[in-house]
Amino acid sequence: MIDHTGYQLAMRAKLLTLEVVTTGSTTLSATATGYARASGSFITDGFAVGMEVVGSGFANGVNNTPGRTLTAVTALALTCTGCSAEGASAGRTVSVGVPDTRLWENVPVEPVAGKPYFTEQYLPGPYAREELGPTAQFEARPVYVVGVHAVSNAGLAAASEYADALLTLFAPGLALTASNGDVLRVRSDTGPFRGQLVNNEPGWAFIPVTIPFRVRTTNAI
């Protein structure tokens, strides 16, 4: 039986595994104004102004707190607020994933100025009966739309990196198993796609990423 709630939760669980950019495990330090390194390049790694970063592996827990938006990026320094000075050590990472602010459907959350956020929409889509008889299969074609709300006046790079990482995460053919055992697959005949960047609200620029699925289930809608 088609279970739209279960399907949406399976899509959301996959979304939360998103990794946009990471330094990988390396030697990093923290300063009062962000994160630093002595070698390598944050630019080469793909970090961009407007991304929200989180550290891991730092001795001072404040440097591992999520929710910091980058205001400047150079090869050896990431600028953001709220960090505490800490000497360099190996085995640390700084990465970008799903922003800390997520507006799940029907869950009220207020976006924070100067921080990116994601929204989601689940469209149940049409049904089609694919077979005849008492064990006939029905096919549903739900669509998952992730809205990337990037910080405005920060250029194209951050918004594009978020959107492109979503397209990579939900590649055509990807299979997700819902709680009822149904298998959802990202369609390849009409694969995922991103929209254009538009400034449709004060403080943020928006890119929708549309991910079409198909799922078959027996007997009943």
Backbone as JSON, one array per atom type, in Angstrom:
{
  "sequence": "MIDHTGYQLAMRAKLLTLEVVTTGSTTLSATATGYARASGSFITDGFAVGMEVVGSGFANGVNNTPGRTLTAVTALALTCTGCSAEGASAGRTVSVGVPDTRLWENVPVEPVAGKPYFTEQYLPGPYAREELGPTAQFEARPVYVVGVHAVSNAGLAAASEYADALLTLFAPGLALTASNGDVLRVRSDTGPFRGQLVNNEPGWAFIPVTIPFRVRTTNAI",
  "N": [[0.85, -1.2, 0.0], [0.5, 2.21, -0.77], [2.45, 4.55, 0.93], [2.72, 7.58, 1.72], [3.74, 9.2, 3.77], [5.78, 7.62, 4.87], [7.42, 7.44, 2.61], [8.25, 10.1, 2.23], [9.69, 10.53, 4.59], [11.79, 8.74, 4.21], [13.09, 9.93, 2.06], [13.82, 12.34, 3.27], [15.57, 11.41, 5.26], [17.69, 10.54, 3.68], [18.43, 12.99, 2.57], [19.54, 14.26, 4.8], [22.04, 13.17, 4.97], [23.65, 14.6, 3.35], [26.68, 15.8, 2.01], [28.4, 18.56, 1.24], [30.84, 19.99, 1.01], [34.11, 19.27, 2.2], [37.02, 19.32, 4.29], [38.17, 16.95, 4.76], [39.95, 14.69, 6.91], [42.43, 16.42, 8.52], [45.16, 18.7, 9.33], [44.28, 21.3, 11.37], [43.62, 24.55, 12.73], [42.02, 26.81, 15.07], [40.76, 30.13, 15.25], [39.89, 33.29, 16.75], [38.31, 34.29, 14.81], [37.54, 32.3, 13.08], [38.51, 29.42, 11.15], [41.68, 27.85, 10.43], [44.54, 26.89, 8.42], [47.79, 25.52, 7.7], [48.7, 24.48, 5.37], [47.58, 23.22, 2.16], [44.32, 24.01, 0.73], [41.47, 25.87, 1.33], [39.92, 26.98, -0.64], [40.4, 25.38, -2.9], [39.27, 23.05, -1.89], [36.6, 23.73, -2.08], [35.08, 25.45, -0.52], [32.95, 28.28, 0.08], [31.9, 31.7, 0.3], [29.03, 32.3, 2.29], [28.31, 29.7, 2.76], [27.38, 27.32, 5.28], [29.2, 26.14, 7.96], [30.65, 23.4, 9.86], [32.76, 22.34, 12.45], [34.83, 19.53, 13.42], [36.41, 17.34, 15.78], [37.9, 19.15, 17.23], [39.43, 20.24, 20.28], [38.29, 22.14, 21.95], [34.99, 22.4, 22.52], [33.31, 24.41, 21.52], [34.24, 25.03, 19.02], [33.31, 23.0, 17.49], [30.7, 23.43, 17.12], [27.72, 23.61, 15.21], [26.35, 25.77, 12.56], [27.62, 28.11, 11.67], [28.16, 30.77, 9.46], [30.04, 31.35, 6.57], [31.9, 34.24, 5.95], [34.1, 35.07, 4.6], [36.59, 33.64, 2.49], [39.76, 32.27, 2.11], [42.74, 30.72, 0.81], [44.01, 29.7, 3.1], [42.4, 30.32, 5.27], [39.23, 30.38, 6.88], [36.61, 32.55, 7.43], [34.44, 33.23, 10.04], [31.97, 33.69, 12.63], [32.15, 33.22, 16.23], [34.02, 31.26, 16.94], [36.75, 29.85, 18.91], [40.09, 30.52, 19.89], [42.52, 28.08, 19.12], [45.22, 25.86, 19.05], [46.98, 24.28, 16.27], [46.18, 20.98, 15.18], [46.24, 17.53, 14.18], [43.83, 15.4, 12.47], [41.38, 16.69, 12.31], [38.35, 18.16, 11.0], [36.62, 20.39, 8.79], [33.46, 20.96, 7.58], [30.68, 21.07, 5.22], [27.26, 20.65, 5.23], [23.81, 19.78, 5.27], [22.13, 22.76, 6.01], [21.8, 24.13, 9.35], [19.32, 25.19, 9.86], [16.24, 24.02, 8.96], [13.34, 23.86, 7.15], [11.07, 21.81, 7.56], [8.15, 20.26, 6.17], [5.16, 21.56, 7.43], [6.22, 22.11, 9.92], [6.87, 24.62, 12.03], [9.44, 26.92, 11.65], [11.61, 29.61, 12.07], [13.48, 31.3, 9.69], [16.9, 32.43, 9.97], [18.44, 35.51, 9.76], [21.17, 36.01, 7.57], [21.98, 33.39, 7.48], [22.06, 30.33, 5.64], [19.31, 28.22, 4.55], [17.29, 25.2, 4.27], [14.37, 24.08, 2.54], [11.61, 21.78, 2.19], [9.47, 20.04, -0.09], [6.91, 17.73, -0.66], [5.51, 16.05, -3.25], [2.83, 14.07, -4.04], [2.25, 13.0, -6.59], [1.19, 11.33, -9.71], [-0.75, 8.23, -10.06], [-0.51, 4.93, -11.46], [-1.92, 1.96, -12.77], [-0.13, -0.9, -13.22], [-0.34, -3.59, -13.82], [-2.63, -6.42, -14.24], [-5.23, -8.1, -12.33], [-5.58, -9.74, -9.05], [-3.22, -9.38, -7.63], [-2.1, -7.18, -8.66], [0.2, -4.57, -9.53], [0.61, -1.2, -8.5], [1.89, 1.88, -9.62], [3.44, 4.67, -8.23], [4.43, 8.06, -8.63], [6.07, 9.99, -6.97], [7.37, 13.27, -6.13], [10.16, 14.94, -4.88], [11.05, 18.0, -3.61], [13.67, 20.04, -2.93], [14.39, 23.02, -1.45], [16.92, 25.3, -1.82], [17.98, 27.83, 0.06], [19.99, 30.28, -0.16], [22.38, 32.59, 1.24], [21.86, 35.95, 0.42], [23.52, 38.22, -1.88], [25.99, 36.99, -1.93], [27.16, 35.93, -4.1], [27.28, 33.32, -6.65], [28.48, 30.89, -6.05], [28.19, 29.42, -3.5], [25.41, 28.76, -3.4], [25.18, 27.26, -5.77], [26.95, 25.14, -5.24], [25.64, 23.84, -3.13], [23.26, 23.05, -4.48], [24.27, 21.43, -6.59], [25.49, 19.4, -5.12], [23.25, 18.18, -4.04], [22.1, 17.09, -6.36], [24.03, 15.21, -6.94], [23.84, 13.58, -4.67], [21.23, 12.53, -4.88], [21.25, 10.74, -7.17], [20.29, 9.56, -10.47], [18.58, 6.45, -10.44], [19.17, 5.84, -7.81], [18.29, 3.97, -4.95], [15.92, 3.91, -2.35], [14.74, 2.62, 0.7], [11.61, 2.49, 2.11], [9.85, 2.69, 5.29], [7.88, 0.75, 5.24], [8.9, -1.17, 3.64], [8.72, -0.77, 0.9], [10.4, 0.1, -2.13], [11.84, 2.97, -3.26], [12.85, 4.61, -6.19], [15.07, 6.88, -7.7], [14.13, 8.55, -10.56], [15.29, 7.95, -13.9], [14.5, 8.39, -16.45], [13.24, 10.84, -16.46], [15.21, 12.69, -14.95], [16.65, 14.04, -11.85], [16.76, 17.63, -11.41], [17.94, 21.03, -11.31], [16.75, 24.34, -10.58], [16.81, 27.81, -11.67], [18.81, 30.39, -10.12], [17.22, 32.63, -8.05], [16.3, 35.76, -6.63], [14.04, 35.8, -4.45], [13.12, 36.57, -1.99], [13.7, 38.84, 0.69], [17.03, 38.91, 1.72], [17.77, 36.32, 1.03], [18.76, 34.05, -1.59], [17.39, 31.84, -3.99], [17.34, 28.43, -5.01], [15.59, 25.87, -6.5], [15.64, 22.32, -6.2], [14.68, 19.57, -7.93], [13.5, 16.33, -7.5], [12.58, 13.51, -9.01], [10.78, 10.54, -8.26], [10.01, 6.99, -8.49], [7.81, 4.4, -7.46], [6.7, 1.12, -6.81], [3.87, -0.72, -5.71], [1.81, -3.31, -4.32], [-1.6, -4.18, -5.05], [-3.25, -2.08, -3.63], [-4.1, 1.38, -3.48]],
  "CA": [[0.0, 0.0, 0.0], [1.3, 3.42, -0.88], [2.62, 5.22, 2.23], [3.42, 8.81, 1.38], [4.51, 9.67, 4.92], [7.01, 6.81, 4.92], [8.28, 7.79, 1.48], [8.86, 11.4, 2.48], [10.69, 10.39, 5.65], [12.96, 8.08, 3.62], [13.78, 10.96, 1.28], [14.41, 13.29, 4.21], [16.72, 10.76, 5.9], [18.79, 10.59, 2.72], [18.85, 14.39, 2.48], [20.35, 14.63, 5.97], [23.41, 12.65, 4.79], [24.33, 15.44, 2.35], [27.98, 16.42, 2.25], [28.64, 19.49, 0.14], [32.28, 20.27, 0.97], [34.82, 18.9, 3.43], [38.48, 19.31, 4.23], [38.69, 15.64, 5.12], [40.75, 14.72, 8.14], [43.67, 17.12, 8.24], [45.65, 19.54, 10.43], [43.59, 22.58, 11.37], [43.57, 25.32, 13.98], [40.9, 27.75, 15.15], [41.09, 31.47, 15.73], [38.68, 34.0, 17.19], [37.53, 34.69, 13.63], [37.25, 31.2, 12.18], [39.37, 28.24, 11.07], [42.9, 28.12, 9.66], [45.43, 25.76, 8.09], [49.11, 25.95, 7.26], [48.92, 23.96, 4.01], [46.32, 22.89, 1.51], [43.55, 25.19, 0.31], [40.02, 25.84, 1.49], [39.33, 27.33, -1.94], [40.45, 24.16, -3.71], [38.29, 22.12, -1.33], [35.28, 24.12, -2.55], [34.37, 26.33, 0.41], [32.58, 29.55, -0.53], [31.17, 32.64, 1.16], [27.62, 32.0, 2.38], [28.1, 28.33, 3.23], [27.34, 27.11, 6.73], [30.21, 25.12, 8.25], [30.74, 22.81, 11.2], [34.04, 21.69, 12.71], [34.82, 18.32, 14.25], [37.73, 16.92, 16.24], [38.57, 20.19, 18.01], [39.39, 20.0, 21.72], [37.32, 23.08, 22.5], [33.72, 22.04, 21.91], [32.67, 25.52, 20.82], [34.69, 25.01, 17.63], [32.59, 21.93, 16.82], [29.29, 23.8, 17.1], [27.25, 23.95, 13.85], [25.56, 26.98, 12.37], [28.43, 29.3, 11.38], [28.15, 31.12, 8.05], [31.31, 31.92, 6.11], [31.86, 35.6, 5.41], [35.28, 35.23, 3.74], [37.34, 32.39, 2.27], [41.05, 32.32, 1.42], [43.33, 29.38, 0.77], [44.44, 29.23, 4.42], [41.53, 30.77, 6.36], [37.78, 30.52, 6.76], [36.17, 33.56, 8.38], [33.08, 33.11, 10.55], [31.93, 34.15, 14.01], [31.85, 32.28, 17.3], [35.07, 30.28, 17.23], [37.68, 30.17, 20.0], [41.45, 30.21, 19.47], [43.0, 26.74, 19.47], [46.37, 25.52, 18.23], [46.8, 23.29, 15.21], [46.3, 19.56, 15.51], [45.78, 16.67, 13.09], [42.61, 14.64, 12.69], [40.23, 17.58, 12.39], [37.68, 18.47, 9.74], [35.56, 21.4, 8.66], [32.64, 20.47, 6.48], [29.41, 21.72, 4.91], [26.2, 19.7, 4.92], [22.51, 20.45, 5.32], [22.17, 23.85, 6.99], [21.2, 23.85, 10.65], [17.92, 25.59, 9.78], [15.52, 23.24, 7.96], [11.9, 24.06, 7.26], [10.33, 20.62, 7.16], [6.75, 20.56, 5.92], [4.24, 21.69, 8.56], [6.97, 22.31, 11.17], [7.21, 26.05, 11.98], [10.79, 27.34, 12.02], [11.87, 30.94, 11.52], [14.83, 31.47, 9.16], [17.75, 33.38, 10.68], [19.13, 36.38, 8.81], [22.59, 35.75, 7.41], [22.25, 31.95, 7.47], [21.3, 29.59, 4.63], [18.4, 27.21, 5.07], [16.65, 24.32, 3.3], [12.97, 23.72, 2.67], [11.24, 20.58, 1.45], [8.1, 19.82, -0.52], [6.65, 16.38, -1.15], [4.36, 16.02, -4.16], [2.51, 12.66, -4.19], [2.35, 12.6, -7.99], [0.11, 10.49, -10.24], [-0.69, 6.78, -9.93], [-0.87, 4.15, -12.65], [-1.97, 0.52, -12.56], [0.83, -1.46, -14.15], [-0.66, -4.98, -14.12], [-4.0, -6.81, -13.98], [-5.4, -9.21, -11.4], [-5.65, -9.43, -7.61], [-1.9, -9.0, -7.1], [-1.59, -6.15, -9.57], [1.03, -3.52, -8.96], [0.38, 0.2, -8.81], [3.1, 2.7, -9.59], [3.31, 6.08, -7.87], [5.57, 8.86, -9.07], [6.2, 11.17, -6.12], [8.46, 14.2, -6.42], [10.71, 15.6, -3.7], [11.66, 19.27, -4.01], [14.47, 20.65, -1.88], [14.66, 24.43, -1.72], [18.17, 25.84, -1.3], [17.86, 29.27, 0.32], [21.35, 30.73, 0.11], [22.5, 33.98, 1.68], [21.92, 36.85, -0.73], [24.71, 39.06, -2.06], [27.18, 36.18, -1.68], [27.57, 35.32, -5.34], [26.63, 32.1, -7.11], [29.22, 29.67, -5.72], [27.63, 28.63, -2.4], [24.12, 28.22, -3.81], [25.41, 26.23, -6.78], [27.57, 23.97, -4.61], [24.56, 23.13, -2.43], [22.35, 22.42, -5.45], [24.96, 20.36, -7.31], [25.69, 18.28, -4.19], [21.97, 17.48, -3.96], [21.95, 16.28, -7.57], [24.93, 14.06, -6.79], [23.31, 12.7, -3.62], [20.05, 11.85, -5.4], [21.58, 10.41, -8.55], [19.33, 8.65, -11.1], [18.75, 5.04, -10.08], [19.32, 5.66, -6.37], [17.18, 3.26, -4.32], [15.67, 4.15, -0.94], [13.74, 1.7, 1.24], [10.73, 3.12, 3.08], [9.62, 1.91, 6.5], [7.0, -0.39, 4.95], [9.61, -2.09, 2.76], [8.68, -0.34, -0.5], [11.65, 0.65, -2.64], [11.72, 4.14, -4.12], [14.03, 4.84, -7.03], [15.15, 8.15, -8.41], [13.9, 8.28, -11.97], [16.35, 8.29, -14.84], [13.9, 8.88, -17.7], [13.17, 12.28, -16.17], [16.07, 12.7, -13.78], [16.67, 15.25, -11.02], [17.26, 18.85, -12.04], [17.93, 22.25, -10.5], [16.23, 25.53, -11.24], [17.71, 28.96, -11.71], [18.96, 31.17, -8.9], [16.39, 33.84, -8.06], [16.17, 36.5, -5.36], [12.6, 35.9, -4.29], [12.77, 37.02, -0.65], [14.78, 39.66, 1.23], [18.06, 38.24, 2.51], [18.14, 35.0, 0.54], [18.61, 33.69, -2.99], [16.71, 30.54, -3.96], [17.43, 27.46, -6.1], [14.88, 24.62, -6.24], [16.19, 21.09, -6.77], [13.53, 18.68, -8.08], [13.96, 14.94, -7.55], [11.44, 12.64, -9.29], [10.91, 9.14, -7.86], [8.93, 6.06, -8.8], [7.72, 3.3, -6.51], [5.6, 0.2, -7.09], [3.33, -1.43, -4.56], [0.79, -4.22, -4.78], [-3.02, -4.26, -4.68], [-4.12, -0.98, -3.21], [-3.59, 2.73, -3.31]],
  "C": [[0.88, 1.25, 0.0], [1.27, 4.19, 0.44], [3.42, 6.49, 2.01], [4.23, 9.36, 2.55], [5.83, 8.92, 5.02], [7.96, 7.16, 3.8], [9.0, 9.12, 1.74], [9.93, 11.3, 3.56], [11.94, 9.68, 5.14], [13.77, 9.08, 2.79], [14.49, 11.95, 2.19], [15.65, 12.69, 4.89], [17.93, 10.76, 4.97], [19.33, 12.01, 2.6], [19.8, 14.75, 3.61], [21.77, 14.06, 5.91], [24.24, 13.52, 3.84], [25.68, 15.95, 2.84], [28.32, 17.27, 1.03], [30.14, 19.69, -0.07], [32.89, 19.76, 2.27], [36.32, 19.03, 3.21], [39.01, 17.88, 4.29], [39.52, 15.78, 6.39], [42.12, 15.32, 7.85], [44.08, 17.94, 9.46], [45.02, 20.93, 10.32], [43.74, 23.24, 12.73], [42.32, 26.18, 13.95], [41.41, 29.08, 15.68], [39.79, 32.11, 16.23], [37.78, 34.36, 16.02], [37.3, 33.55, 12.65], [38.22, 30.04, 12.28], [40.56, 28.54, 10.16], [43.65, 26.83, 9.41], [46.74, 26.33, 7.61], [49.41, 25.48, 5.85], [47.59, 23.48, 3.45], [45.55, 24.16, 1.18], [42.06, 24.98, 0.54], [39.31, 26.16, 0.17], [39.3, 26.1, -2.84], [39.45, 23.13, -3.21], [36.87, 22.46, -1.76], [34.48, 25.0, -1.61], [34.1, 27.68, -0.26], [31.82, 30.4, 0.48], [29.67, 32.31, 1.11], [27.31, 30.58, 2.77], [28.08, 28.29, 4.75], [28.24, 25.93, 7.07], [30.06, 24.58, 9.66], [32.11, 22.14, 11.31], [33.84, 20.39, 13.46], [36.26, 17.97, 14.61], [38.48, 17.96, 17.02], [38.41, 19.91, 19.5], [38.38, 20.9, 22.41], [35.98, 22.86, 21.78], [33.05, 23.16, 21.15], [33.06, 25.53, 19.35], [34.05, 23.88, 16.82], [31.09, 22.24, 16.69], [28.85, 24.15, 15.68], [26.63, 25.33, 13.78], [26.35, 28.24, 12.08], [28.48, 29.54, 9.87], [29.46, 31.79, 7.66], [31.09, 33.3, 5.51], [33.07, 35.92, 4.54], [35.99, 33.88, 3.65], [38.63, 32.72, 1.55], [41.61, 30.91, 1.44], [43.59, 28.83, 2.17], [43.51, 29.64, 5.56], [40.07, 30.81, 5.94], [37.33, 31.51, 7.82], [34.7, 33.34, 8.73], [33.12, 33.53, 12.03], [31.78, 32.97, 14.98], [32.89, 31.24, 17.62], [35.94, 30.77, 18.39], [39.07, 29.71, 19.59], [41.91, 28.86, 20.01], [44.11, 26.36, 18.51], [46.1, 24.39, 17.26], [46.98, 21.88, 15.74], [45.74, 18.76, 14.35], [44.45, 16.01, 13.45], [41.36, 15.49, 12.84], [39.61, 17.79, 11.02], [36.83, 19.73, 9.9], [34.76, 20.99, 7.44], [31.35, 21.28, 6.35], [28.41, 20.63, 4.55], [24.87, 20.43, 4.82], [22.57, 21.56, 6.35], [21.42, 23.49, 8.27], [19.72, 24.23, 10.69], [17.26, 24.85, 8.63], [14.03, 23.44, 8.17], [11.2, 22.84, 6.7], [8.86, 20.99, 6.99], [5.93, 20.52, 7.21], [4.95, 21.73, 9.91], [7.44, 23.75, 11.18], [8.62, 26.33, 12.5], [11.02, 28.69, 11.35], [13.28, 31.01, 10.98], [15.59, 32.58, 9.9], [18.51, 34.21, 9.65], [20.62, 36.07, 8.77], [22.97, 34.29, 7.42], [21.46, 31.28, 6.35], [20.32, 28.64, 5.3], [17.82, 26.4, 3.92], [15.16, 24.22, 3.6], [12.74, 22.42, 1.91], [9.78, 20.65, 1.05], [7.99, 18.4, -1.03], [5.39, 16.41, -1.99], [4.02, 14.56, -4.43], [2.59, 12.15, -5.63], [1.21, 11.69, -8.42], [0.33, 9.01, -9.93], [-1.0, 6.14, -11.28], [-0.9, 2.67, -12.27], [-1.13, -0.14, -13.63], [0.51, -2.88, -14.57], [-2.13, -5.22, -13.85], [-4.04, -7.92, -12.94], [-5.31, -8.79, -9.96], [-4.31, -9.05, -7.0], [-1.26, -7.91, -7.97], [-0.75, -5.12, -8.83], [0.56, -2.15, -9.42], [1.71, 0.93, -8.75], [2.73, 4.12, -9.22], [4.58, 6.8, -8.31], [5.67, 10.13, -8.24], [7.41, 12.02, -6.52], [8.87, 14.88, -5.11], [11.42, 16.85, -4.17], [12.37, 19.87, -2.81], [14.78, 22.09, -2.3], [15.95, 24.86, -1.04], [18.0, 27.35, -1.17], [19.23, 29.76, 0.78], [21.34, 32.2, 0.52], [22.64, 34.88, 0.46], [23.2, 37.68, -0.71], [26.0, 38.32, -1.73], [27.65, 35.49, -2.94], [26.86, 34.0, -5.6], [27.22, 30.84, -6.5], [28.54, 28.82, -4.65], [26.32, 27.99, -2.81], [24.29, 27.09, -4.81], [26.02, 24.97, -6.18], [26.52, 23.16, -3.85], [23.69, 22.36, -3.43], [23.02, 21.25, -6.16], [25.22, 19.15, -6.41], [24.4, 17.49, -4.02], [21.75, 16.6, -5.18], [22.86, 15.05, -7.52], [24.39, 13.07, -5.78], [22.13, 11.88, -4.13], [20.26, 11.54, -6.89], [20.52, 9.49, -9.15], [19.64, 7.19, -10.77], [18.92, 4.79, -8.6], [18.09, 4.98, -5.8], [17.12, 3.59, -2.83], [14.58, 3.21, -0.48], [12.93, 2.41, 2.31], [10.47, 2.17, 4.24], [8.72, 0.7, 6.27], [7.63, -1.4, 4.0], [9.57, -1.72, 1.29], [10.0, 0.31, -0.89], [11.35, 1.79, -3.6], [12.99, 4.28, -4.93], [13.95, 6.21, -7.69], [15.04, 7.86, -9.9], [15.09, 8.71, -12.83], [15.78, 8.74, -16.18], [13.65, 10.37, -17.64], [13.92, 12.47, -14.87], [15.97, 13.99, -12.98], [17.23, 16.45, -11.78], [17.14, 20.01, -11.08], [17.35, 23.4, -11.3], [17.25, 26.65, -11.22], [17.76, 29.63, -10.34], [18.13, 32.43, -9.02], [16.4, 34.47, -6.68], [14.69, 36.75, -5.12], [12.16, 36.3, -2.88], [13.95, 37.82, -0.11], [15.74, 38.83, 2.07], [18.51, 36.89, 1.99], [17.96, 34.91, -0.98], [18.22, 32.21, -3.04], [17.0, 29.72, -5.22], [16.61, 26.24, -5.71], [15.59, 23.44, -6.9], [15.07, 20.05, -6.75], [14.01, 17.26, -8.32], [12.76, 14.03, -7.77], [11.75, 11.19, -8.9], [9.83, 8.31, -8.54], [8.98, 4.93, -7.79], [6.53, 2.44, -6.9], [5.18, -0.52, -5.83], [2.13, -2.25, -5.01], [-0.61, -3.86, -4.25], [-3.76, -2.96, -4.48], [-3.38, 0.34, -3.17], [-3.88, 3.19, -1.89]]
}
